[in-house]
Amino acid sequence: MASLIVPRPIALVTTLGANGVVNAAPFSMFNMVGEDPPLVMISVNRLKDGRLKDTADNILKSGEFVVHLPDEAMAQQMHDCGHAFPSDVSELTAVGLTPVASHTVRPPRIAQAPVAFECILHETMQTPSRYVFFGAIKWMAARPGLIDTEAWRVNLRDYSPVARFGASFYIRCGDRFAMSDAQGAPAPTDTPIDRM
């Protein structure tokens, strides 16, 4: 399933441990759930000995987390956050990412990320192998110029998120195309993409 249901967006999630250390970890079992209210979902697997990953433990204890959508410029750092660091070591420090204060939650945002969603825990679903966390978005931060706040449109020309393609493979979003709708109307032309 993990290599067939692709590509998957990646959430680089920051949480705050009880020891005050900022944890950052990537998850491709992630997606948007709805927009009214705005909800996202991340699915965090248990470790082989049944222990919880720091992300799951921190969310269960604090009820807060921040979801970032990593782009090509920070892809390697995002991937490196997936290494097993001790819980007293912040992945942000280890990989050279910069924490900045969030507006509504205690875990910080990542300065280099093009988009960050500050979330509070809305609901938790548990399976034998995973915790699935639904986060209610309380604040969204975006890189300056990425969103036209008058038309509320994303400047897709300047947005290059990466996605998971199974195993250690990722994909870029540079090869884009548009299709006409069912009535033959052309797709919007405000983005530089080819037509199919």
PEJO-V47847 format. One record per pair of residues at least 24 apart in sequence whose C-alpha atoms are under 10 Angstrom apart, sorted by sequence separation. I is the first residue (numbers start at 0). J is the second residue. D is the distance in whole Angstrom. If there is no record, write none. Layout:
BEGIN
i->I j->J d->D
i->I j->J d->D
END
This chain:
BEGIN
i->115 j->139 d->6
i->116 j->140 d->7
i->41 j->66 d->9
i->114 j->139 d->7
i->115 j->140 d->5
i->116 j->141 d->9
i->1 j->27 d->9
i->40 j->66 d->10
i->114 j->140 d->6
i->115 j->141 d->6
i->1 j->28 d->9
i->39 j->66 d->9
i->113 j->140 d->8
i->114 j->141 d->4
i->115 j->142 d->9
i->24 j->52 d->9
i->112 j->140 d->9
i->113 j->141 d->6
i->114 j->142 d->6
i->10 j->39 d->10
i->12 j->41 d->9
i->24 j->53 d->9
i->25 j->54 d->10
i->112 j->141 d->8
i->113 j->142 d->5
i->114 j->143 d->10
i->10 j->40 d->9
i->23 j->53 d->9
i->24 j->54 d->7
i->110 j->140 d->10
i->112 j->142 d->8
i->113 j->143 d->9
i->10 j->41 d->8
i->22 j->53 d->7
i->23 j->54 d->8
i->52 j->83 d->10
i->53 j->84 d->10
i->110 j->141 d->10
i->111 j->142 d->9
i->114 j->145 d->9
i->9 j->41 d->10
i->21 j->53 d->10
i->22 j->54 d->7
i->53 j->85 d->9
i->108 j->140 d->9
i->110 j->142 d->9
i->113 j->145 d->8
i->114 j->146 d->10
i->21 j->54 d->10
i->53 j->86 d->7
i->103 j->136 d->10
i->104 j->137 d->9
i->156 j->189 d->9
i->157 j->190 d->10
i->52 j->86 d->9
i->103 j->137 d->7
i->104 j->138 d->9
i->155 j->189 d->9
i->156 j->190 d->6
i->22 j->57 d->9
i->77 j->112 d->10
i->102 j->137 d->9
i->103 j->138 d->7
i->154 j->189 d->8
i->155 j->190 d->6
i->156 j->191 d->7
i->21 j->57 d->10
i->65 j->101 d->8
i->102 j->138 d->7
i->103 j->139 d->10
i->154 j->190 d->8
i->155 j->191 d->8
i->156 j->192 d->9
i->16 j->53 d->8
i->29 j->66 d->10
i->101 j->138 d->9
i->102 j->139 d->9
i->152 j->189 d->10
i->153 j->190 d->10
i->155 j->192 d->10
i->15 j->53 d->9
i->16 j->54 d->8
i->73 j->111 d->7
i->74 j->112 d->10
i->101 j->139 d->10
i->102 j->140 d->9
i->14 j->53 d->8
i->15 j->54 d->8
i->17 j->56 d->10
i->65 j->104 d->8
i->72 j->111 d->8
i->73 j->112 d->7
i->101 j->140 d->9
i->14 j->54 d->6
i->16 j->56 d->8
i->17 j->57 d->7
i->26 j->66 d->10
i->63 j->103 d->9
i->64 j->104 d->7
i->65 j->105 d->9
i->69 j->109 d->10
i->72 j->112 d->9
i->73 j->113 d->10
i->13 j->54 d->8
i->14 j->55 d->9
i->15 j->56 d->10
i->16 j->57 d->5
i->23 j->64 d->10
i->25 j->66 d->9
i->63 j->104 d->6
i->64 j->105 d->8
i->65 j->106 d->7
i->67 j->108 d->8
i->70 j->111 d->9
i->72 j->113 d->10
i->12 j->54 d->8
i->14 j->56 d->9
i->15 j->57 d->6
i->16 j->58 d->9
i->22 j->64 d->10
i->23 j->65 d->9
i->24 j->66 d->10
i->25 j->67 d->9
i->62 j->104 d->9
i->63 j->105 d->7
i->64 j->106 d->6
i->65 j->107 d->7
i->66 j->108 d->8
i->67 j->109 d->8
i->69 j->111 d->8
i->70 j->112 d->7
i->14 j->57 d->6
i->15 j->58 d->8
i->17 j->60 d->8
i->23 j->66 d->10
i->25 j->68 d->10
i->61 j->104 d->10
i->63 j->106 d->7
i->64 j->107 d->9
i->65 j->108 d->6
i->66 j->109 d->9
i->67 j->110 d->10
i->69 j->112 d->6
i->70 j->113 d->7
i->13 j->57 d->10
i->14 j->58 d->7
i->16 j->60 d->9
i->17 j->61 d->8
i->23 j->67 d->10
i->25 j->69 d->9
i->61 j->105 d->9
i->64 j->108 d->9
i->65 j->109 d->9
i->67 j->111 d->10
i->68 j->112 d->7
i->69 j->113 d->7
i->70 j->114 d->9
i->113 j->157 d->10
i->114 j->158 d->10
i->13 j->58 d->10
i->15 j->60 d->10
i->16 j->61 d->8
i->61 j->106 d->10
i->67 j->112 d->6
i->68 j->113 d->7
i->69 j->114 d->8
i->113 j->158 d->8
i->15 j->61 d->8
i->66 j->112 d->10
i->67 j->113 d->8
i->68 j->114 d->6
i->69 j->115 d->9
i->113 j->159 d->9
i->114 j->160 d->10
i->14 j->61 d->9
i->67 j->114 d->6
i->68 j->115 d->7
i->113 j->160 d->9
i->14 j->62 d->9
i->15 j->63 d->8
i->66 j->114 d->8
i->67 j->115 d->4
i->68 j->116 d->9
i->112 j->160 d->10
i->14 j->63 d->7
i->15 j->64 d->8
i->57 j->106 d->10
i->66 j->115 d->6
i->67 j->116 d->6
i->13 j->63 d->9
i->14 j->64 d->5
i->15 j->65 d->10
i->65 j->115 d->7
i->66 j->116 d->5
i->67 j->117 d->9
i->13 j->64 d->6
i->14 j->65 d->7
i->26 j->77 d->10
i->65 j->116 d->6
i->66 j->117 d->7
i->12 j->64 d->7
i->13 j->65 d->5
i->14 j->66 d->9
i->25 j->77 d->6
i->26 j->78 d->10
i->64 j->116 d->9
i->65 j->117 d->5
i->66 j->118 d->7
i->12 j->65 d->5
i->13 j->66 d->7
i->24 j->77 d->8
i->25 j->78 d->7
i->64 j->117 d->6
i->65 j->118 d->6
i->11 j->65 d->8
i->12 j->66 d->5
i->13 j->67 d->8
i->23 j->77 d->9
i->24 j->78 d->9
i->25 j->79 d->9
i->63 j->117 d->8
i->64 j->118 d->5
i->65 j->119 d->8
i->10 j->65 d->9
i->11 j->66 d->6
i->12 j->67 d->6
i->24 j->79 d->9
i->25 j->80 d->7
i->26 j->81 d->9
i->63 j->118 d->6
i->64 j->119 d->6
i->10 j->66 d->6
i->11 j->67 d->5
i->12 j->68 d->9
i->23 j->79 d->10
i->24 j->80 d->5
i->25 j->81 d->6
i->62 j->118 d->8
i->63 j->119 d->5
i->64 j->120 d->8
i->9 j->66 d->9
i->10 j->67 d->6
i->11 j->68 d->6
i->23 j->80 d->6
i->24 j->81 d->5
i->25 j->82 d->10
i->62 j->119 d->6
i->63 j->120 d->6
i->9 j->67 d->8
i->10 j->68 d->6
i->11 j->69 d->7
i->22 j->80 d->9
i->23 j->81 d->8
i->24 j->82 d->8
i->61 j->119 d->9
i->62 j->120 d->5
i->63 j->121 d->10
i->9 j->68 d->6
i->10 j->69 d->7
i->24 j->83 d->10
i->61 j->120 d->9
i->62 j->121 d->8
i->8 j->68 d->8
i->9 j->69 d->7
i->62 j->122 d->10
i->8 j->69 d->9
i->9 j->70 d->9
i->58 j->119 d->9
i->59 j->120 d->8
i->22 j->84 d->9
i->58 j->120 d->7
i->22 j->85 d->10
i->22 j->86 d->8
i->59 j->123 d->9
i->12 j->77 d->10
i->21 j->86 d->9
i->22 j->87 d->9
i->58 j->123 d->10
i->11 j->77 d->7
i->20 j->86 d->8
i->21 j->87 d->9
i->22 j->88 d->8
i->23 j->89 d->7
i->24 j->90 d->8
i->10 j->77 d->9
i->11 j->78 d->9
i->20 j->87 d->6
i->21 j->88 d->8
i->22 j->89 d->5
i->23 j->90 d->6
i->24 j->91 d->9
i->9 j->77 d->9
i->12 j->80 d->10
i->18 j->86 d->9
i->19 j->87 d->9
i->20 j->88 d->7
i->21 j->89 d->5
i->22 j->90 d->6
i->23 j->91 d->6
i->66 j->134 d->9
i->11 j->80 d->8
i->18 j->87 d->7
i->20 j->89 d->6
i->21 j->90 d->7
i->22 j->91 d->7
i->23 j->92 d->10
i->65 j->134 d->9
i->11 j->81 d->9
i->16 j->86 d->8
i->19 j->89 d->10
i->20 j->90 d->9
i->21 j->91 d->7
i->22 j->92 d->10
i->62 j->132 d->10
i->64 j->134 d->8
i->66 j->136 d->9
i->16 j->87 d->9
i->20 j->91 d->10
i->21 j->92 d->9
i->59 j->130 d->10
i->63 j->134 d->8
i->64 j->135 d->10
i->65 j->136 d->9
i->62 j->134 d->9
i->63 j->135 d->10
i->64 j->136 d->10
i->65 j->137 d->10
i->67 j->139 d->10
i->16 j->89 d->10
i->23 j->96 d->10
i->59 j->132 d->9
i->65 j->138 d->9
i->66 j->139 d->10
i->67 j->140 d->9
i->15 j->89 d->10
i->55 j->129 d->9
i->56 j->130 d->10
i->58 j->132 d->8
i->65 j->139 d->10
i->67 j->141 d->10
i->55 j->130 d->7
i->13 j->89 d->10
i->55 j->131 d->9
i->58 j->134 d->10
i->13 j->90 d->9
i->21 j->98 d->9
i->39 j->116 d->9
i->55 j->132 d->8
i->13 j->91 d->9
i->38 j->116 d->10
i->49 j->127 d->9
i->51 j->129 d->9
i->37 j->116 d->10
i->39 j->118 d->8
i->49 j->128 d->8
i->51 j->130 d->9
i->38 j->118 d->8
i->40 j->120 d->10
i->49 j->129 d->10
i->37 j->118 d->10
i->38 j->119 d->10
i->39 j->120 d->10
i->40 j->121 d->10
i->42 j->123 d->10
i->45 j->126 d->10
i->47 j->128 d->9
i->38 j->120 d->10
i->39 j->121 d->9
i->40 j->122 d->9
i->41 j->123 d->10
i->42 j->124 d->9
i->43 j->125 d->10
i->44 j->126 d->9
i->45 j->127 d->9
i->46 j->128 d->8
i->23 j->106 d->10
i->38 j->121 d->8
i->40 j->123 d->10
i->42 j->125 d->9
i->44 j->127 d->9
i->45 j->128 d->6
i->46 j->129 d->9
i->21 j->105 d->10
i->22 j->106 d->9
i->23 j->107 d->10
i->44 j->128 d->6
i->45 j->129 d->6
i->13 j->98 d->9
i->21 j->106 d->7
i->22 j->107 d->10
i->23 j->108 d->10
i->43 j->128 d->9
i->44 j->129 d->4
i->45 j->130 d->8
i->19 j->105 d->10
i->20 j->106 d->9
i->21 j->107 d->8
i->23 j->109 d->9
i->42 j->128 d->10
i->43 j->129 d->5
i->44 j->130 d->6
i->74 j->160 d->9
i->19 j->106 d->9
i->42 j->129 d->7
i->43 j->130 d->5
i->44 j->131 d->9
i->71 j->158 d->9
i->72 j->159 d->8
i->73 j->160 d->9
i->74 j->161 d->7
i->42 j->130 d->6
i->43 j->131 d->6
i->70 j->158 d->7
i->71 j->159 d->6
i->72 j->160 d->9
i->73 j->161 d->9
i->74 j->162 d->10
i->15 j->104 d->10
i->41 j->130 d->8
i->42 j->131 d->4
i->43 j->132 d->8
i->70 j->159 d->5
i->71 j->160 d->6
i->72 j->161 d->9
i->78 j->167 d->9
i->14 j->104 d->10
i->15 j->105 d->7
i->16 j->106 d->9
i->41 j->131 d->6
i->42 j->132 d->6
i->69 j->159 d->9
i->70 j->160 d->4
i->71 j->161 d->6
i->14 j->105 d->8
i->15 j->106 d->5
i->40 j->131 d->7
i->41 j->132 d->5
i->42 j->133 d->9
i->68 j->159 d->10
i->69 j->160 d->6
i->70 j->161 d->5
i->71 j->162 d->10
i->78 j->169 d->10
i->13 j->105 d->10
i->14 j->106 d->5
i->15 j->107 d->8
i->40 j->132 d->6
i->41 j->133 d->7
i->68 j->160 d->7
i->69 j->161 d->6
i->70 j->162 d->9
i->13 j->106 d->6
i->14 j->107 d->8
i->39 j->132 d->8
i->40 j->133 d->4
i->41 j->134 d->8
i->68 j->161 d->8
i->69 j->162 d->9
i->12 j->106 d->9
i->13 j->107 d->7
i->14 j->108 d->9
i->39 j->133 d->6
i->40 j->134 d->6
i->68 j->162 d->9
i->12 j->107 d->10
i->13 j->108 d->7
i->38 j->133 d->7
i->39 j->134 d->5
i->40 j->135 d->9
i->74 j->169 d->9
i->12 j->108 d->9
i->13 j->109 d->8
i->38 j->134 d->5
i->39 j->135 d->7
i->12 j->109 d->9
i->37 j->134 d->8
i->38 j->135 d->5
i->39 j->136 d->7
i->74 j->171 d->10
i->11 j->109 d->9
i->37 j->135 d->6
i->38 j->136 d->6
i->36 j->135 d->7
i->37 j->136 d->6
i->38 j->137 d->10
i->71 j->170 d->9
i->35 j->135 d->10
i->36 j->136 d->8
i->37 j->137 d->8
i->71 j->171 d->7
i->11 j->112 d->9
i->32 j->133 d->8
i->34 j->135 d->10
i->36 j->137 d->10
i->37 j->138 d->10
i->70 j->171 d->9
i->71 j->172 d->9
i->13 j->115 d->10
i->29 j->131 d->9
i->31 j->133 d->9
i->32 j->134 d->9
i->33 j->135 d->10
i->34 j->136 d->9
i->70 j->172 d->9
i->12 j->115 d->9
i->28 j->131 d->9
i->29 j->132 d->10
i->30 j->133 d->10
i->31 j->134 d->10
i->32 j->135 d->10
i->11 j->115 d->9
i->12 j->116 d->9
i->13 j->117 d->10
i->29 j->133 d->10
i->10 j->115 d->9
i->12 j->117 d->10
i->10 j->116 d->10
i->27 j->162 d->8
i->28 j->163 d->9
i->27 j->163 d->6
i->26 j->163 d->9
i->27 j->164 d->9
i->27 j->165 d->9
i->9 j->160 d->9
i->8 j->160 d->8
i->9 j->161 d->7
i->10 j->162 d->9
i->8 j->161 d->7
i->9 j->162 d->6
i->7 j->161 d->9
i->8 j->162 d->5
i->9 j->163 d->7
i->6 j->161 d->9
i->7 j->162 d->5
i->8 j->163 d->6
i->6 j->162 d->6
i->7 j->163 d->5
i->8 j->164 d->9
i->5 j->162 d->8
i->6 j->163 d->5
i->7 j->164 d->7
i->5 j->163 d->7
i->6 j->164 d->5
i->7 j->165 d->9
i->4 j->163 d->10
i->5 j->164 d->6
i->6 j->165 d->8
i->4 j->164 d->8
i->5 j->165 d->7
i->9 j->169 d->10
i->2 j->163 d->9
i->3 j->164 d->8
i->4 j->165 d->9
i->8 j->169 d->10
i->1 j->163 d->9
i->2 j->164 d->6
i->3 j->165 d->8
i->6 j->168 d->10
i->7 j->169 d->9
i->8 j->170 d->10
i->1 j->164 d->8
i->2 j->165 d->4
i->6 j->169 d->8
i->7 j->170 d->9
i->1 j->165 d->6
i->2 j->166 d->7
i->5 j->169 d->10
i->6 j->170 d->8
i->0 j->165 d->9
i->1 j->166 d->8
i->5 j->170 d->10
i->6 j->171 d->10
i->2 j->168 d->10
END
